[in-house]
Amino acid sequence: MPSLDIVSETDLEEVRNAIQNASRELTTRFDFRGVDASFEWKSPAITVKAEADFQLTQMQDILRTQLAKRKIDAKAMTIGNAVHTGKTFSQQVTFAEGIEQPVAKKIVKLIKDAKLKVQASIQGEQVRVTGKKRDDLQAVMQLIREADLEQSFQFNNFRD
């Protein structure tokens, strides 16, 4: 019987590479010349530091661009509040790993409401979907992609 797992994972190596590229871009940008601004990678979080609040927003855009180039969904990113200490502003950026229970329940409800001939069950931090036809599983994949659940999802272990 065909099955697939719906998971939410982030490739932290690709995130680290994106941060290195974003740091290189900071050094070449004219609006950041002479400005104390940096990205600090402490797995699995990033600390974004700058001298002004609006620069943090610009740095987030740089980071999003680099993540998109590395095929990492920006929905996986959770941005904390800006903290002002001394002359710098800093902000914590974390990445979602795993599907939390309330989101998993929303996924199962979404699948059941679509009246597809599949069964969905929550297994830890992933949702397993089984059905008789591959087409039904592909319909579930399309349904999850189109749903606005504010998290990025991947589909693993697609088996016949």
C-alpha distance (Angstrom), angle and dihedral (degrees) to the residues before:
residue distance angle dihedral
M1 . . .
P2 3.84 . .
S3 3.79 117.4 .
L4 3.78 141.8 169.8
D5 3.79 137.6 -171.6
I6 3.79 122.5 -129.8
V7 3.82 108.0 -148.8
S8 3.78 138.9 165.1
E9 3.79 111.3 -138.7
T10 3.77 134.7 153.7
D11 3.79 123.6 -153.0
L12 3.81 99.4 -128.9
E13 3.82 92.5 -166.8
E14 3.79 89.5 60.0
V15 3.82 89.3 47.0
R16 3.80 89.8 53.3
N17 3.82 90.3 49.5
A18 3.81 90.4 49.4
I19 3.82 90.2 51.6
Q20 3.80 91.4 51.4
N21 3.81 90.0 50.7
A22 3.82 91.0 47.1
S23 3.82 89.9 51.3
R24 3.81 90.0 52.0
E25 3.79 90.1 49.5
L26 3.82 90.0 52.1
T27 3.80 91.1 57.8
T28 3.81 92.0 52.9
R29 3.82 98.8 45.1
F30 3.78 116.1 102.7
D31 3.83 94.7 -145.8
F32 3.83 90.8 57.6
R33 3.84 97.3 49.5
G34 3.79 110.2 127.1
V35 3.81 91.3 4.5
D36 3.80 122.1 125.3
A37 3.82 98.4 -126.4
S38 3.79 129.5 142.2
F39 3.80 148.6 158.0
E40 3.82 115.0 -132.7
W41 3.81 119.1 -163.8
K42 3.79 116.2 -150.3
S43 3.80 104.8 162.5
P44 3.05 120.3 -85.3
A45 3.83 94.5 9.3
I46 3.79 137.6 55.4
T47 3.78 126.6 -145.9
V48 3.79 113.3 -151.2
K49 3.83 114.0 -160.4
A50 3.81 129.4 -174.1
E51 3.79 140.6 150.0
A52 3.83 95.7 -113.8
D53 3.77 136.9 34.8
F54 3.82 94.9 -122.3
Q55 3.82 89.4 54.2
L56 3.82 89.0 59.5
T57 3.80 88.2 57.7
Q58 3.80 91.2 50.3
M59 3.82 90.3 48.7
Q60 3.81 90.5 51.4
D61 3.81 88.8 55.1
I62 3.81 90.4 49.9
L63 3.81 89.6 50.1
R64 3.82 92.9 48.0
T65 3.81 90.3 50.9
Q66 3.80 92.3 50.8
L67 3.83 91.6 46.5
A68 3.82 90.4 51.1
K69 3.81 90.1 52.1
R70 3.81 87.6 54.2
K71 3.85 91.5 49.0
I72 3.80 94.7 -112.4
D73 3.79 114.7 141.8
A74 3.82 113.3 -121.7
K75 3.83 88.6 -141.3
A76 3.81 87.7 74.6
M77 3.81 88.4 64.6
T78 3.82 120.3 91.9
I79 3.78 115.0 -166.7
G80 3.79 119.0 -154.4
N81 3.79 128.5 -150.6
A82 3.79 120.4 -73.0
V83 3.80 113.3 -103.9
H84 3.81 120.4 -155.6
T85 3.81 114.1 -149.3
G86 3.78 120.0 167.6
K87 3.79 107.9 -46.7
T88 3.82 97.9 -21.1
F89 3.76 136.4 76.3
S90 3.79 118.4 -147.0
Q91 3.76 134.4 -172.1
Q92 3.80 133.2 -170.1
V93 3.82 118.8 -133.4
T94 3.81 118.4 -168.7
F95 3.78 133.1 179.9
A96 3.80 125.5 -129.8
E97 3.78 115.8 -117.6
G98 3.78 119.5 -172.7
I99 3.79 131.0 -1.6
E100 3.80 114.9 -78.3
Q101 3.81 119.0 -133.6
P102 3.85 98.1 -105.6
V103 3.83 91.8 49.6
A104 3.81 90.9 46.5
K105 3.82 89.5 53.1
K106 3.82 89.9 50.7
I107 3.81 89.7 52.5
V108 3.81 92.8 50.1
K109 3.83 90.8 47.3
L110 3.81 91.1 48.0
I111 3.81 90.9 52.3
K112 3.82 92.8 47.3
D113 3.82 92.5 47.2
A114 3.82 89.5 53.4
K115 3.83 87.7 62.1
L116 3.80 93.4 -136.1
K117 3.79 117.9 160.0
V118 3.80 94.8 -110.9
Q119 3.77 137.5 103.6
A120 3.82 120.2 -131.1
S121 3.79 123.2 -163.8
I122 3.79 132.2 177.4
Q123 3.81 113.3 -123.0
G124 3.79 110.4 -179.0
E125 3.79 108.3 -68.1
Q126 3.81 95.8 -8.1
V127 3.80 139.3 60.6
R128 3.82 119.2 -128.8
V129 3.80 116.3 -151.9
T130 3.81 121.6 -167.5
G131 3.79 129.6 -179.4
K132 3.77 142.6 154.6
K133 3.82 96.8 -109.7
R134 3.80 133.3 47.1
D135 3.80 88.7 -138.8
D136 3.80 90.6 62.5
L137 3.81 90.6 52.6
Q138 3.79 91.0 48.5
A139 3.82 88.7 51.0
V140 3.82 88.3 53.9
M141 3.81 90.2 50.8
Q142 3.81 90.3 51.7
L143 3.81 91.1 46.7
I144 3.82 92.3 52.9
R145 3.82 92.5 46.5
E146 3.82 91.4 52.5
A147 3.82 95.1 44.0
D148 3.80 116.5 96.2
L149 3.81 100.1 -130.6
E150 3.85 95.5 144.5
Q151 3.80 92.7 -125.3
S152 3.78 134.2 88.3
F153 3.79 118.3 -114.5
Q154 3.78 133.8 -164.1
F155 3.78 128.4 -164.1
N156 3.80 116.8 -132.8
N157 3.81 136.8 176.3
F158 3.80 96.1 25.4
R159 3.81 98.9 -177.2
D160 3.78 137.0 172.0
